[in-house]
Amino acid sequence: MTTDHFGLFQEASRGQDRPQRVIMFADLSGSTEMKEKTAEVNWLPTIGKFLDITTEAVTSHGGKVFKYLGDGTLAVFNDDQAADAINASIRIQEMLYDENKNNSLKGCLATVAIATGPVVEYQAPGGGVDYVGSVVDRAARLCSAGAPQAIWIDAATVVCANMLKVHSVLGQALDFGPDDYLDREQKVPAKGFSEHVKYREVIWRQAPVGVKSGVLTETIEKQESADTARRQQPSLPAQMGAFAGGSAHYGAPPVTVAEGIVKRWHTDTGWGFIAPLGEGGDYYVDRRYVVGEGDLTQGGRVRFVPLPPIKEGKQPLAGCAVQEGHRLEGKIQRTFPGKTFTFVDVTDSRGNRQSLHVYVGAAAETLRTGDQIWVEIIQNRKGISGQLITERSTGAEKVVTGADWSSLDGEPA
């Protein structure tokens, strides 16, 4: 007996009693390029290994694979298994990481996304249960937008998941709490959805992975078109009065800081725009407002001090901007006895200042308030911060790193 899909889906579109499910989509990144560049005898085993890994991770955490899409895996969990689905996703990434250390997967990585909500559940013609609906689409769209090694979960999954049950190799080593496993809420445009889809990235390694470069470029271009049409200026933080002197000394009113992505940067003229994470329009920035007066890199993550525009009707400024990968000098604002971190003030050429959380390791015992030190700007699970450069000489620099981090390609938090 064949399934009447038209009647089934028509009835489902009217009803309110659809089952709640957690849908996971795992996709092998770079498989198209791999197929184009290598012979079939080389890439078929890689895809087979990936499908085995995803299947093992899903089933061992109580889920069920309901469809393979060439080099992708669709899985389903019950609505009370959101944390299990997250753990399965982490397991997939950790297993792929281990396989790549042995070079058995030829450097192939995966993106995983999870969405939760009501689905249409039906018997597929080939046997087995299949699922359709916007929840499945949302998981697929998030998966297609995330960068390789990312795990993205939608807002409904965040609400449903018991984060106390989530664990990873890194999290257990560093004694993560529930909040440490999730990056801040963000949103991304998704085909077929009228509004941007909200998501949070799961931190299974040291820092968020972010979006694919192509998605970033598309988002930037759309935002530029919208900005040109609206010519709308964003509302500035209420604390803007704290920016008047451009400084934030310990004990003085705190300086508001923000993080964003370098949207455009013109190296020849030394200016560009930063798109803040979350809501709001772009910020103008030039070398005068970059700590060290260096160049920014388009697509790079930055931390900056929001400043009012130079002239009325112009875009606001991004002052005291620092970007991941930059190396710069700052002054220790405050030390903490027995701790491996400190806070360091950095300043741009216009006097705007911000304070960075900096990992200094064992050197904390010898550092004092007011000392000038060199730091490298990094990105970890808490956002943009820094780590101490202990030695500087011509052509050679040594950065403090924790021994436990080296095997996971990350930086201390």
C-alpha positions as CSV (number, residue, x, y, z in Angstrom):
1,M,0.0,0.0,0.0
2,T,1.4,3.4,-1.0
3,T,1.4,6.5,1.1
4,D,-1.0,9.3,0.1
5,H,1.5,12.1,0.6
6,F,-0.8,14.8,-0.7
7,G,-3.5,13.9,1.8
8,L,-1.0,13.3,4.6
9,F,0.7,16.7,4.2
10,Q,-2.6,18.5,3.6
11,E,-4.0,17.2,6.8
12,A,-0.7,18.0,8.6
13,S,-0.9,21.6,7.4
14,R,-4.2,22.0,9.1
15,G,-3.5,20.2,12.3
16,Q,-1.8,21.4,15.5
17,D,-0.8,18.0,16.9
18,R,2.4,17.4,15.1
19,P,5.1,15.5,17.1
20,Q,7.9,17.6,18.6
21,R,11.3,16.4,17.5
22,V,15.0,17.4,17.6
23,I,16.5,17.3,14.1
24,M,20.2,17.1,13.5
25,F,21.9,17.7,10.1
26,A,25.6,16.8,9.7
27,D,27.3,17.7,6.5
28,L,30.8,16.8,5.3
29,S,32.6,20.0,4.3
30,G,34.7,20.2,1.2
31,S,33.5,17.0,-0.3
32,T,32.7,18.5,-3.7
33,E,36.2,19.8,-4.1
34,M,37.6,16.4,-2.9
35,K,35.6,14.6,-5.6
36,E,36.8,17.0,-8.3
37,K,40.5,16.7,-7.3
38,T,40.8,13.0,-6.5
39,A,39.8,9.7,-8.0
40,E,36.7,7.9,-6.8
41,V,38.7,5.2,-5.2
42,N,40.2,7.8,-2.9
43,W,37.2,9.8,-1.8
44,L,34.6,7.0,-1.5
45,P,36.2,5.5,1.7
46,T,36.4,9.0,3.2
47,I,32.6,9.6,2.8
48,G,32.0,6.0,4.1
49,K,34.1,6.8,7.2
50,F,32.2,10.0,7.8
51,L,28.8,8.3,7.6
52,D,30.0,5.6,10.0
53,I,31.1,8.3,12.5
54,T,27.9,10.2,12.3
55,T,25.8,7.0,12.7
56,E,27.8,5.8,15.7
57,A,27.6,9.2,17.4
58,V,23.8,9.5,16.8
59,T,22.8,6.0,17.8
60,S,25.1,5.9,20.9
61,H,23.3,9.0,22.2
62,G,19.8,7.6,21.7
63,G,19.0,9.2,18.3
64,K,18.1,7.6,15.0
65,V,19.5,8.3,11.5
66,F,16.5,8.6,9.1
67,K,18.2,9.7,5.9
68,Y,21.6,9.8,4.2
69,L,22.0,12.6,1.6
70,G,25.2,11.5,-0.2
71,D,27.8,13.1,2.2
72,G,25.3,14.3,4.8
73,T,23.4,12.7,7.6
74,L,19.9,13.6,8.9
75,A,19.0,12.3,12.4
76,V,16.1,12.6,14.8
77,F,15.9,12.7,18.6
78,N,12.8,12.9,20.8
79,D,11.9,16.3,22.1
80,D,13.4,15.5,25.6
81,Q,16.7,14.6,24.0
82,A,18.1,18.0,22.9
83,A,21.1,17.6,25.2
84,D,21.8,14.1,23.8
85,A,21.7,15.6,20.3
86,I,24.2,18.2,21.3
87,N,26.5,15.6,22.8
88,A,26.2,13.5,19.6
89,S,27.2,16.6,17.6
90,I,30.2,17.1,19.8
91,R,31.1,13.5,19.5
92,I,31.0,13.8,15.7
93,Q,33.4,16.7,15.7
94,E,35.8,15.1,18.3
95,M,35.9,11.9,16.3
96,L,36.6,13.7,13.0
97,Y,39.3,15.7,14.8
98,D,41.0,12.5,16.0
99,E,40.7,10.9,12.5
100,N,42.3,14.0,10.9
101,K,45.2,13.9,13.3
102,N,45.9,10.4,11.8
103,N,45.3,11.8,8.3
104,S,42.7,9.1,7.7
105,L,40.1,11.6,6.5
106,K,42.4,13.7,4.3
107,G,41.6,16.9,6.2
108,C,37.8,16.7,5.6
109,L,35.7,18.5,8.3
110,A,32.0,18.7,9.0
111,T,29.4,21.2,10.0
112,V,26.5,20.2,12.3
113,A,23.3,22.0,13.1
114,I,20.3,21.1,15.3
115,A,16.8,22.5,15.3
116,T,13.8,21.6,17.5
117,G,10.0,21.9,16.9
118,P,6.9,20.3,15.4
119,V,7.5,18.1,12.3
120,V,5.4,16.0,9.9
121,E,6.3,12.4,10.5
122,Y,5.3,9.9,7.8
123,Q,6.2,6.5,6.4
124,A,8.6,6.8,3.5
125,P,8.0,4.8,0.3
126,G,11.2,2.9,0.7
127,G,10.4,2.0,4.3
128,G,11.2,3.7,7.5
129,V,10.0,7.0,9.0
130,D,10.8,10.3,7.4
131,Y,10.3,13.9,8.5
132,V,9.5,17.2,6.7
133,G,8.7,20.7,7.8
134,S,10.3,24.0,8.7
135,V,12.2,22.5,11.5
136,V,14.0,20.2,9.1
137,D,14.6,23.1,6.8
138,R,16.0,25.2,9.6
139,A,18.5,22.6,10.6
140,A,19.6,22.3,6.9
141,R,19.9,26.1,6.5
142,L,22.0,26.5,9.7
143,C,24.2,23.6,8.6
144,S,24.8,25.2,5.2
145,A,25.8,28.6,6.8
146,G,28.2,27.3,9.5
147,A,31.9,27.1,8.9
148,P,33.7,23.7,9.0
149,Q,33.8,22.3,12.6
150,A,30.9,24.5,13.7
151,I,28.0,23.2,15.7
152,W,25.0,25.5,15.6
153,I,21.7,25.0,17.5
154,D,18.5,27.1,17.0
155,A,16.8,29.0,19.8
156,A,14.2,26.3,20.4
157,T,17.0,23.8,21.0
158,V,18.6,26.1,23.5
159,V,15.4,26.3,25.5
160,C,14.8,22.5,25.4
161,A,18.3,21.3,26.2
162,N,19.5,20.5,29.7
163,M,23.0,22.0,29.4
164,L,24.0,20.3,32.6
165,K,24.1,17.1,30.6
166,V,26.3,18.5,27.9
167,H,30.0,17.5,27.9
168,S,33.1,17.5,25.7
169,V,36.7,16.5,26.1
170,L,37.7,20.1,26.4
171,G,34.8,21.0,28.8
172,Q,35.7,18.1,31.2
173,A,39.4,19.1,31.2
174,L,38.5,22.8,32.0
175,D,35.5,22.1,34.2
176,F,33.0,23.9,32.0
177,G,29.7,25.0,33.4
178,P,26.5,24.9,31.4
179,D,27.0,28.5,30.1
180,D,30.5,27.8,28.9
181,Y,29.3,25.5,26.2
182,L,27.3,28.2,24.3
183,D,28.5,31.3,22.5
184,R,26.3,34.4,22.5
185,E,23.0,34.4,20.5
186,Q,23.4,35.5,16.9
187,K,21.3,35.3,13.7
188,V,21.9,34.5,10.1
189,P,19.8,34.9,6.9
190,A,18.3,31.6,5.7
191,K,16.7,30.8,2.4
192,G,13.0,30.3,2.7
193,F,12.7,32.1,6.0
194,S,11.3,35.6,6.1
195,E,13.4,36.5,9.2
196,H,16.9,35.8,10.2
197,V,17.3,32.5,12.1
198,K,18.6,32.9,15.6
199,Y,21.2,30.4,16.8
200,R,24.0,29.8,19.3
201,E,27.2,28.0,18.5
202,V,28.3,25.1,20.8
203,I,31.8,25.5,22.1
204,W,33.4,22.1,21.8
205,R,36.9,23.6,21.3
206,Q,38.5,26.9,22.4
207,A,36.7,29.4,20.3
208,P,33.6,29.8,18.1
209,V,34.1,28.8,14.5
210,G,31.6,31.2,13.0
211,V,30.1,31.4,9.5
212,K,31.3,30.3,6.1
213,S,33.1,33.1,4.3
214,G,30.6,33.0,1.5
215,V,27.7,33.5,3.9
216,L,29.6,36.4,5.5
217,T,30.1,38.1,2.1
218,E,26.4,37.7,1.2
219,T,25.3,39.1,4.5
220,I,27.6,42.0,4.2
221,E,26.4,42.9,0.7
222,K,22.7,42.6,1.8
223,Q,23.4,44.8,4.7
224,E,25.1,47.4,2.5
225,S,22.1,47.6,0.3
226,A,19.8,47.9,3.2
227,D,21.9,50.7,4.8
228,T,22.0,52.6,1.5
229,A,18.2,52.4,1.2
230,R,17.5,53.3,4.8
231,R,20.3,55.7,5.7
232,Q,19.3,54.9,9.2
233,Q,21.7,55.6,12.1
234,P,21.8,53.1,15.0
235,S,21.0,54.2,18.5
236,L,24.2,54.5,20.5
237,P,24.6,53.0,24.0
238,A,23.3,55.0,26.9
239,Q,26.8,55.0,28.4
240,M,28.1,57.1,25.6
241,G,28.9,59.9,28.1
242,A,31.7,57.7,29.4
243,F,33.6,58.1,26.0
244,A,34.3,61.8,26.4
245,G,37.8,61.4,27.7
246,G,38.5,58.3,25.7
247,S,39.8,56.4,28.7
248,A,38.6,54.0,31.3
249,H,40.8,53.7,34.4
250,Y,40.1,51.3,37.2
251,G,37.6,52.9,39.5
252,A,36.3,55.3,36.8
253,P,33.1,54.7,34.8
254,P,33.5,51.6,32.6
255,V,34.0,52.0,28.9
256,T,31.4,50.2,26.8
257,V,33.0,47.8,24.3
258,A,31.5,45.8,21.4
259,E,32.6,43.1,19.1
260,G,32.1,42.8,15.3
261,I,33.3,41.7,12.0
262,V,35.5,43.8,9.6
263,K,33.0,44.4,6.8
264,R,35.3,46.4,4.5
265,W,38.9,47.6,4.7
266,H,40.8,49.6,2.2
267,T,44.5,49.0,2.7
268,D,45.6,51.8,0.4
269,T,43.7,54.5,2.2
270,G,43.5,52.9,5.6
271,W,39.8,53.0,6.4
272,G,36.8,50.7,6.5
273,F,33.7,49.6,8.3
274,I,32.9,47.2,11.1
275,A,29.6,45.3,11.4
276,P,28.7,44.8,15.0
277,L,27.6,41.4,16.2
278,G,23.8,41.4,16.8
279,E,21.7,44.5,16.1
280,G,22.8,47.9,14.8
281,G,24.4,49.5,11.8
282,D,28.0,49.8,10.7
283,Y,30.8,51.7,12.5
284,Y,33.4,53.7,10.6
285,V,37.1,53.0,11.4
286,D,40.4,54.2,10.2
287,R,44.0,53.6,11.2
288,R,43.9,56.4,13.8
289,Y,41.4,54.3,15.7
290,V,43.2,51.0,15.4
291,V,45.6,50.2,18.2
292,G,49.1,50.3,16.7
293,E,47.7,51.9,13.6
294,G,47.9,48.7,11.7
295,D,45.6,47.3,8.9
296,L,42.5,45.4,9.6
297,T,41.6,42.2,7.7
298,Q,38.2,41.9,6.0
299,G,36.2,39.2,7.7
300,G,38.3,39.3,10.9
301,R,36.8,39.5,14.4
302,V,37.4,42.7,16.3
303,R,36.8,44.3,19.6
304,F,36.2,48.1,19.8
305,V,34.9,51.0,21.7
306,P,31.7,52.5,20.1
307,L,32.0,56.3,19.7
308,P,29.6,58.9,18.4
309,P,30.0,60.1,14.8
310,I,32.4,63.0,14.0
311,K,29.6,64.9,12.3
312,E,25.9,64.7,12.7
313,G,24.3,62.3,10.2
314,K,27.5,60.3,9.7
315,Q,28.1,56.8,10.9
316,P,29.4,56.2,14.5
317,L,33.1,55.5,15.0
318,A,34.8,52.3,16.2
319,G,37.6,53.5,18.5
320,C,40.5,51.6,20.0
321,A,39.9,48.6,17.6
322,V,41.9,45.4,18.1
323,Q,41.7,42.4,15.8
324,E,42.4,38.7,16.3
325,G,46.0,38.0,15.4
326,H,47.3,41.6,16.1
327,R,50.3,42.0,18.4
328,L,50.4,45.1,20.4
329,E,51.7,46.8,23.6
330,G,49.6,47.7,26.6
331,K,49.8,48.6,30.3
332,I,48.8,46.3,33.1
333,Q,45.7,47.8,34.7
334,R,45.3,45.3,37.5
335,T,46.8,42.0,38.6
336,F,45.2,39.2,40.6
337,P,47.3,37.2,43.1
338,G,47.3,33.5,42.4
339,K,45.6,33.9,39.0
340,T,47.0,33.3,35.6
341,F,45.3,36.3,34.0
342,T,45.4,40.1,34.2
343,F,43.7,43.1,32.7
344,V,45.7,45.3,30.2
345,D,44.8,48.8,28.9
346,V,45.4,49.4,25.2
347,T,45.1,52.8,23.6
348,D,44.7,54.1,20.0
349,S,46.4,57.3,18.7
350,R,43.4,59.4,19.6
351,G,43.4,58.5,23.3
352,N,40.5,56.0,23.2
353,R,41.1,53.2,25.6
354,Q,39.8,49.7,26.4
355,S,40.8,47.0,28.9
356,L,41.6,43.5,27.7
357,H,41.5,40.2,29.6
358,V,45.0,38.7,29.1
359,Y,46.3,35.3,29.9
360,V,49.8,35.5,31.3
361,G,50.4,32.0,32.8
362,A,53.2,31.6,35.3
363,A,54.4,35.1,34.5
364,A,51.6,36.5,36.7
365,E,54.0,36.1,39.7
366,T,56.4,38.7,38.3
367,L,54.0,41.2,36.7
368,R,52.9,44.4,38.5
369,T,50.3,47.0,37.9
370,G,51.6,49.6,35.5
371,D,54.0,47.3,33.7
372,Q,54.1,47.6,29.9
373,I,53.8,44.2,28.1
374,W,53.2,42.8,24.6
375,V,50.1,40.7,23.9
376,E,48.7,38.8,21.0
377,I,45.0,39.3,20.4
378,I,43.1,36.0,20.4
379,Q,39.5,34.8,20.2
380,N,38.3,32.2,22.7
381,R,34.9,31.0,24.0
382,K,34.4,34.4,25.8
383,G,35.2,36.5,22.8
384,I,38.2,38.7,22.0
385,S,41.0,38.7,24.6
386,G,44.8,38.5,24.7
387,Q,47.7,36.3,25.7
388,L,51.1,37.4,26.9
389,I,54.1,37.6,24.5
390,T,57.0,36.8,26.9
391,E,59.9,37.5,24.6
392,R,60.2,39.9,21.7
393,S,63.2,40.2,19.5
394,T,63.9,40.8,15.8
395,G,62.1,38.2,13.8
396,A,61.2,36.1,16.9
397,E,58.4,36.2,19.4
398,K,57.3,33.7,22.1
399,V,53.7,33.6,23.3
400,V,52.6,32.1,26.6
401,T,50.4,29.1,26.0
402,G,49.0,26.4,28.4
403,A,50.4,22.9,27.8
404,D,46.9,21.4,28.0
405,W,45.7,23.5,25.1
406,S,48.3,22.4,22.5
407,S,46.5,19.2,21.4
408,L,43.3,21.1,20.7
409,D,44.6,23.9,18.6
410,G,43.2,26.6,21.0
411,E,44.2,29.4,23.2
412,P,43.8,29.8,27.0
413,A,40.6,31.5,28.1
